[in-house]
């Protein structure tokens, strides 16, 4: 009888603790799902052919303008690569 009175409250405590732990995970799971959906939507939007072509054209124009301004081809490429990396 004495063991049952200790075991039952211990089980209830563990159950409550597990339930609270799951509740704390829900916001993370919700936020993770929302972020995943947002990243998927952004990826699909950035994959639009017209947008990709416009970005490529703009990068090419920057590259050519840098060469025309006196930068070497290597320097111009490094600048364009750095600029493209910052935009993402």
Phi, psi and omega in degrees: 000318181297320180294323179295324181290337176271325184289316183298311177297326179295317178295319178297318179297316178297320179296315180296318179297319179293321179296316179295322179296320178294322179295325179289335179281336184302315178299321179296315179296320178296314181294321178297317179296318180295316180295319178299317179295320180295316179296322177297315179297319179295318180298317178295320180294317181287348179271359178301129184304318180296319180293317180298316179295320178295319179295318180296318179297317180295316178298320179297318179297319177297315180302310181295322179295323178294320177296316179296329180281355176114358177284150174288166179299321180294315179297317180298318180296318179298319180294315180295319178297317179296319179296316180296325179293326179289331184288340181268000000 
